[in-house]
Amino acid sequence: MTLLLRSLLAVLALLLLCALWQLGAAQGQGAGVQIQPAQMRELSQPERPWQKLDRRLLAQWAGPYELRFEIDLDEQAARQPLVLGLLLRAASELSWDGQALAGNGRVGLNQAEEQPGRVDHWVPLPPQRAGRHQLHVRASSHWPLAIRSGEAELRIANLQTQAIARDAPWMVAAAAFGCLALAWGYFMLAAHHARQQTGRRSEQRLLLALGLVGLLLPLAEAWRPLLGYAYPWHPWRLGLILGLTGLAAWLLPLALAARWQLLGPARRWVPVAGLSFLLLAWAGPGYSYDIAGYLAHVLGLLTAALMCWHGRAQEPGMAWPLLATVLCSLALALIWPGAFLDGFYFLALALLMSLLLLGHARGLLRLGEQAARSEAQRAELQTRLLRNSMQPHWLMNTLTSLQELIETEPARASRMVDLLAEEFSQLRQLGDAPLITLEQELELCRAHLRILALLRGHGVTLEVEGQPAGIMLPPGLLHTLLENALTHGGELRDQPAFLLQIEPQGDATELRFQAPQGPGRKGNSPCGAGRHFIETSLATAFPGRWRFSDGPDGQGHWCSLLVLPQNAGGRP
């Protein structure tokens, strides 16, 4: 029931925000105004007659050229204070029924003479009468634009409601932007506090990039209607929007794949998807920015839906709401493509990103709490193991042998005192560090074996195969395995050798510790304090990124396997 409720709430929230967006976008239209399609002619060829607006031809004209609009006002519209808006990528001079209106930039015969005008030029109209009116626009566009289709659109609206009509649709986008900004900030704080407690670094980086793209997209879209700019900036803004749209469509499925460990099998498709988005971006200027962005958006949603479907078994509480939101966004994109950028796109993207960011942040906080509990258990186990090592099981035998050596071989007794002091000094120095190098851990084990060799009268060796440099691990892991081997293995004869094999495995390192099985070890590994200490130490240092197992290998050896992440935490 909870999953269904979450999914329905996500879909209903998306639909409600879309409805509010479109409701705001529909405000401020002038009632009783009819605008005939524009006619155009190039002033350098005055003998040519007027022709209907051809957007591709208009994009090729540098000008000066002239546009003519015919406007019909009824009685209701004529009684209203009106404002005229001309959407034209050029500098322009306006004339309404032969009366000059405020110009936009300066029309020129070349780039040096021209002063670029703003893309959207709004000017109030004087009091009007009902009937037909004409607007003449003299324009030039000498600054290069990498756009093959021109834009010449006239809007007439009520002066009092125009500002509200312009800003109202963006209030919903601003709310979505604020929610996403809060989710992104919360995620960054959670990631900062839990940076040492999680191994999902690739997902964090992708989510950070995705959230940043989601914050930049509405800013780029709102740049034109809310702030405005001179027309040479228009292709740069369109290219920025298209690039951010492609990045969002690419990063969203990547973040989902990283969340549910689906990136490994699909890694070979990552550059293919990236190349497809680059091709769409390249085709945008020559084809259509909106169409290229729309195709990238739909392709990204299809891939994201596939990732959510594969992740539903691992994390149903997160996958199903995300899948419902993605499918709803995809359905709206397919049924209502005209509302792609200026409609629900930001809202759907903000909702998806907020769900992802908050879900990941919640997981980080849980990992942090788990790490704190593991650290407390580890400290308690360290104290318990230290007490056990001070009890007669090992220390009393050592002291008894030391007493005999004092009477029979004072030189060996003095050497044993030095070795005991050395081992306890290393235990005290390394026990407080969260991570130590493998070389330090091996030296601690060899110090213990030197005492054992002195007691037994023969050497007990620890051989190492592989390179221990650069490997970090919690202190006492191999020392605990060594003590368990000596304790549970009974009387080990024939100078047994302990073997440590080091094998890199991708982004991890395998440590295989081999010891004689002895008569005291049969079947599966006992779940004693030593094993608990090893597992708790690994869970504290590398949550979710470690493995530990041990057991007989069938050849008279007891093998313990430790899998540690590479470059974990840096050097101490």
HELIX and SHEET records of a PDB file:
HELIX    1   1 THR A    2  ALA A   25  1                                  24    
HELIX    2   2 ARG A   55  GLN A   60  1                                   6    
HELIX    3   3 GLU A   75  ALA A   78  1                                   4    
HELIX    4   4 LEU A  159  HIS A  193  1                                  35    
HELIX    5   5 ARG A  201  ALA A  222  1                                  22    
HELIX    6   6 TRP A  223  LEU A  227  3                                   5    
HELIX    7   7 TYR A  231  TRP A  233  5                                   3    
HELIX    8   8 HIS A  234  ARG A  259  1                                  26    
HELIX    9   9 ARG A  267  TRP A  269  5                                   3    
HELIX   10  10 VAL A  270  GLY A  286  1                                  17    
HELIX   11  11 TYR A  289  GLY A  311  1                                  23    
HELIX   12  12 PRO A  316  ILE A  335  1                                  20    
HELIX   13  13 PRO A  337  ALA A  339  5                                   3    
HELIX   14  14 PHE A  340  PHE A  344  3                                   5    
HELIX   15  15 TYR A  345  MET A  390  1                                  46    
HELIX   16  16 PRO A  392  MET A  396  3                                   5    
HELIX   17  17 ASN A  397  THR A  408  1                                  12    
HELIX   18  18 PRO A  410  LEU A  430  1                                  21    
HELIX   19  19 LEU A  438  ARG A  456  1                                  19    
HELIX   20  20 LEU A  477  HIS A  488  1                                  12    
HELIX   21  21 ALA A  529  ALA A  541  1                                  13    
SHEET    1   A 4 VAL A  33  ILE A  35  0                                        
SHEET    2   A 4 TYR A  65  LEU A  73 -1                                        
SHEET    3   A 4 GLN A  39  GLU A  42 -1                                        
SHEET    4   A 4 GLN A  51  LYS A  52 -1                                        
SHEET    1   B 5 VAL A  33  ILE A  35  0                                        
SHEET    2   B 5 TYR A  65  LEU A  73 -1                                        
SHEET    3   B 5 GLY A 131  SER A 140 -1                                        
SHEET    4   B 5 ALA A  91  TRP A  96 -1                                        
SHEET    5   B 5 GLN A  99  ALA A 100 -1                                        
SHEET    1   C 3 ASP A 120  PRO A 124  0                                        
SHEET    2   C 3 LEU A  82  LEU A  88 -1                                        
SHEET    3   C 3 ALA A 152  ASN A 158 -1                                        
SHEET    1   D 2 ILE A 436  THR A 437  0                                        
SHEET    2   D 2 MET A 472  LEU A 473 -1                                        
SHEET    1   E 5 LEU A 462  GLU A 465  0                                        
SHEET    2   E 5 PHE A 498  GLN A 505  1                                        
SHEET    3   E 5 ALA A 508  PRO A 516 -1                                        
SHEET    4   E 5 HIS A 557  PRO A 565 -1                                        
SHEET    5   E 5 ARG A 547  PRO A 552 -1                                        
END                                                                             
